[in-house]
Amino acid sequence: MGNFDGLHRGHAVLIGHVRDLARARGVPAAVLTFEPHPRSVFLPAADPFRLTPFRAKEHELARLGIELLFVQHFDLGFAAKSAEDFVTEIIVGAIGAGHVVVGWDCTFGNRRRGTPELLRVAGAEHGFSLTVLEPIRGADATVYSSTQIRELLKAGKPREAATLLGRFWEIDGRVATGDRRGRTIGFPTANLGLDDYLHPAFGVYAVRVRGDGPDDPLSGRTLDAVANLGLRPTVGGSAPRLEVHLFDIDVDLYGRHLRVALVDFIRPERKFAGLDALKAQIAEDAAQARAILAGVSD
């Protein structure tokens, strides 16, 4: 159980442990998570921070072999529930867990009084067993951390973030109708809002794009692209947006879901003197993105 924001390599080890235990016992592997993220409930005015909003989290958990996803609605009323009631009502009563796996720093319940030790005592009383995993560290002994991943993305370092995540970080969203300005200068884009996603460094990225849906017009392919993420100062943009120019393909993507992986940071966003200057720079950015992506495996 946990928030699992980012679903990084440390989370993957915990989830893999759950999966292996479940298979050995012949029972489903399950995750209990919370929506909305507790931070957004306690700090509703805070800047967007999510690495994996719910839809992206659901995708990644399924990829990691989770068969059941329990989603507990989180609000101030639920936050007031005691750790003991959380165990008896949710873990035992609602889910009927036979074995619980948590990280060493797991806390839950009102005032975060729930700890692995409380779970151990409750398990002896209610009939479930417990595994507590120690911190999962990378090759340089650094503990995998969603906070560290956020800082790397905000610093324009998607490759370094990918080493902690175990994959390139993605923005998942539905393509919205933009102002169609890109098409007039020879670089049509698919436009995605950031919603409650973390805002990485604004600028131009080399990206990889996948469709995501039963009637996916990209036919399950992964396509190379260049993208601008930010406020579009040359044309007076206001809300942050991800504008993706796909290479060597022209397909109607309006209303479709895309998953856009940030592979490498090319340059910061900046304002140009006019559309001609912007067009020339996009051509340079596209050439650089092609060169970068040619050397990156899927």
C-alpha positions in Angstrom: 0.0 0.0 0.0 1.1 3.6 -0.7 0.9 6.6 -2.9 3.4 5.2 -5.4 3.9 8.5 -7.1 6.5 8.0 -9.8 6.5 4.2 -9.5 10.3 4.3 -9.6 12.8 1.4 -9.2 12.3 1.2 -5.5 8.6 0.9 -5.9 9.2 -1.8 -8.6 11.2 -3.9 -6.2 8.4 -3.8 -3.6 5.7 -4.5 -6.2 7.8 -7.4 -7.6 8.0 -8.9 -4.1 4.2 -8.7 -3.8 3.8 -10.3 -7.3 6.2 -13.2 -6.4 4.5 -13.8 -3.1 1.1 -13.8 -4.6 2.1 -16.2 -7.4 3.6 -18.6 -4.8 0.4 -18.6 -2.8 -1.9 -18.8 -5.8 -3.7 -15.5 -5.0 -4.0 -12.1 -6.8 -1.3 -9.5 -6.4 -2.9 -6.2 -5.3 -2.0 -2.6 -4.6 -3.9 -0.3 -2.3 -3.4 3.4 -3.2 -5.1 6.7 -2.5 -6.8 9.3 -4.8 -6.5 12.2 -4.8 -2.9 12.3 -3.6 -3.0 13.2 0.1 -0.7 16.2 -0.5 -3.3 17.8 -2.8 -5.9 17.4 0.0 -3.7 18.9 2.7 -2.1 21.6 0.4 -4.7 22.4 -2.2 -2.9 25.6 -3.3 0.5 24.0 -3.8 2.1 23.8 -7.3 1.3 20.7 -9.4 3.7 17.9 -8.3 2.3 14.5 -9.5 4.7 12.3 -11.4 2.1 9.6 -12.1 -1.6 10.8 -12.1 -4.1 8.0 -11.6 -4.4 6.9 -15.3 -0.6 6.7 -15.7 -0.3 4.9 -12.3 -2.9 2.3 -13.4 -1.0 1.6 -16.6 2.3 1.1 -14.9 1.0 -1.1 -12.1 -0.6 -3.4 -14.7 2.7 -3.5 -16.6 4.4 -4.5 -13.3 2.1 -7.5 -12.9 -0.5 -6.1 -10.4 -3.9 -7.8 -10.9 -6.1 -5.9 -8.5 -6.0 -2.2 -7.7 -7.8 -0.9 -4.7 -8.3 2.8 -4.7 -9.3 4.5 -1.4 -10.8 8.0 -1.8 -8.8 10.4 0.3 -10.3 13.4 1.9 -10.0 15.1 5.3 -12.6 12.8 6.8 -10.7 9.8 5.8 -7.4 11.4 7.0 -9.0 11.5 10.5 -9.4 7.7 10.6 -7.1 6.1 13.3 -4.4 3.7 12.2 -6.2 0.9 14.1 -9.5 1.6 12.3 -7.6 1.8 9.0 -6.3 -1.8 9.6 -9.6 -3.3 10.8 -11.9 -1.5 8.3 -9.7 -1.4 5.1 -6.9 -3.9 5.2 -8.9 -6.6 7.0 -12.6 -5.7 6.5 -12.7 -4.4 2.9 -9.7 -6.1 1.3 -9.2 -9.3 3.4 -5.4 -9.2 2.9 -3.5 -12.3 3.6 -0.1 -10.7 3.5 1.0 -7.1 3.5 4.2 -5.7 2.0 5.3 -2.1 2.9 8.5 -0.1 2.9 10.4 0.6 6.1 9.2 4.2 6.2 5.5 3.4 5.7 3.1 5.6 7.8 -0.7 5.7 7.7 -3.8 6.8 9.7 -4.5 9.9 11.7 -1.3 11.8 12.7 0.6 9.1 10.8 0.5 6.9 13.8 0.4 3.7 11.7 3.9 2.1 11.4 5.3 -1.2 10.3 5.4 -2.2 13.9 1.7 -1.5 14.4 1.0 -3.6 11.3 3.1 -6.4 12.7 1.1 -6.5 15.9 -2.3 -6.1 14.0 -1.3 -8.9 11.7 -0.8 -11.3 14.6 -4.2 -10.3 15.9 -6.1 -10.4 12.6 -4.3 -13.2 10.7 -2.3 -11.5 8.1 1.5 -11.7 7.7 3.8 -8.8 6.9 7.0 -8.0 5.0 8.9 -4.8 5.6 11.4 -3.9 2.9 14.5 -1.9 3.7 15.4 1.1 1.6 16.2 0.2 -2.0 19.4 1.7 -3.3 20.9 2.3 -6.7 24.4 1.5 -7.8 25.8 4.7 -6.1 24.0 3.7 -2.8 21.4 6.5 -3.3 17.9 5.6 -2.1 15.4 5.8 -4.9 13.1 8.8 -4.2 10.2 10.5 -5.9 11.4 13.8 -4.5 14.8 13.4 -6.2 13.1 12.5 -9.5 11.0 15.7 -9.3 14.1 17.8 -8.7 15.9 16.2 -11.7 12.9 16.9 -14.0 12.6 20.5 -12.8 16.3 20.9 -13.5 15.9 19.7 -17.1 17.6 16.3 -16.5 15.1 13.7 -17.9 17.9 11.1 -18.6 19.1 11.2 -15.0 15.4 10.9 -13.8 15.0 7.9 -16.1 17.8 6.1 -14.3 15.8 6.3 -11.0 12.5 5.6 -12.6 13.6 2.7 -14.7 12.0 4.2 -17.8 11.6 7.6 -19.4 9.1 9.9 -17.6 5.9 10.3 -19.5 3.1 12.9 -19.7 -0.2 11.1 -20.5 -3.0 13.2 -21.9 -5.8 13.7 -24.4 -4.9 15.8 -27.5 -6.8 19.1 -27.4 -7.6 21.5 -30.2 -5.0 24.2 -30.2 -4.7 27.4 -32.3 -3.3 25.4 -35.3 -0.5 27.9 -35.7 2.1 25.1 -36.0 0.5 23.8 -39.1 0.8 27.2 -40.8 4.6 27.2 -40.4 5.1 23.6 -41.4 5.3 22.0 -37.9 1.8 20.7 -36.9 1.6 19.7 -33.2 -0.5 17.6 -30.9 -1.3 19.7 -27.8 -1.6 18.2 -24.3 -2.4 20.1 -21.1 -0.3 19.4 -18.0 -3.3 19.2 -15.6 -1.9 18.1 -12.2 1.4 16.8 -13.6 4.6 18.2 -12.2 6.0 21.1 -14.3 9.4 20.0 -15.5 11.9 22.6 -16.8 10.2 24.5 -19.6 11.9 24.1 -22.9 12.3 21.9 -25.9 12.7 18.1 -25.6 13.5 15.1 -27.8 10.5 12.8 -27.0 9.0 9.4 -27.9 5.3 9.1 -28.4 2.9 6.2 -28.1 -0.9 6.1 -28.7 -3.0 4.8 -25.9 -6.5 3.5 -26.7 -8.4 0.7 -28.3 -8.8 2.6 -31.6 -5.2 4.0 -31.5 -4.5 5.6 -34.9 -0.7 5.1 -34.2 -1.3 1.3 -34.3 0.8 0.7 -31.2 3.9 2.2 -32.7 6.5 4.3 -30.8 7.3 7.4 -32.8 10.1 10.0 -32.5 9.2 13.6 -32.1 10.3 17.0 -30.8 8.2 18.9 -28.2 8.0 22.3 -26.6 6.8 22.3 -23.0 5.9 25.6 -21.5 4.1 28.9 -22.0 4.9 29.7 -25.7 6.1 33.2 -25.1 6.5 34.0 -28.8 2.8 33.7 -29.4 1.7 35.0 -26.0 0.7 31.7 -24.4 -0.5 31.7 -20.8 -1.2 28.1 -19.5 1.6 25.5 -19.7 1.2 23.2 -22.6 3.1 20.3 -24.2 3.2 20.7 -28.0 4.4 17.6 -29.8 5.6 17.6 -33.5 5.7 14.0 -34.7 8.3 13.2 -37.4 7.3 11.8 -40.8 3.7 11.2 -40.1 0.5 13.2 -40.6 -2.5 11.7 -38.7 -5.6 13.2 -37.0 -5.0 12.8 -33.2 -7.6 15.2 -31.9 -9.4 13.7 -28.9 -6.9 10.8 -28.7 -4.8 9.8 -25.7 -1.0 10.0 -26.1 1.8 9.0 -23.9 4.8 11.3 -24.4 8.1 10.3 -22.9 10.7 13.0 -22.3 14.0 11.6 -23.5 16.4 14.5 -23.5 16.4 18.3 -22.9 17.5 20.3 -25.9 17.2 24.0 -24.8 15.2 26.3 -22.5 12.1 27.9 -23.8 12.6 31.5 -25.1 10.8 34.2 -27.0 11.6 34.8 -30.6 11.3 38.0 -32.7 8.5 36.5 -34.9 7.2 33.3 -36.5 10.0 33.1 -39.1 12.7 33.0 -36.4 10.6 30.5 -34.5 10.2 28.3 -37.6 14.0 28.3 -38.2 14.7 27.4 -34.6 12.1 24.6 -34.6 13.8 23.1 -37.7 17.1 23.1 -35.8 15.5 21.6 -32.7 13.9 18.9 -34.8 17.2 18.0 -36.4 18.8 17.8 -33.0 16.0 15.7 -31.6 16.3 13.2 -34.5 20.0 12.9 -33.9 19.5 12.3 -30.1 16.7 9.7 -30.6 18.7 7.8 -33.2 21.1 6.9 -30.5 18.5 5.9 -27.8 16.9 2.5 -27.7 13.3 2.1 -26.8 
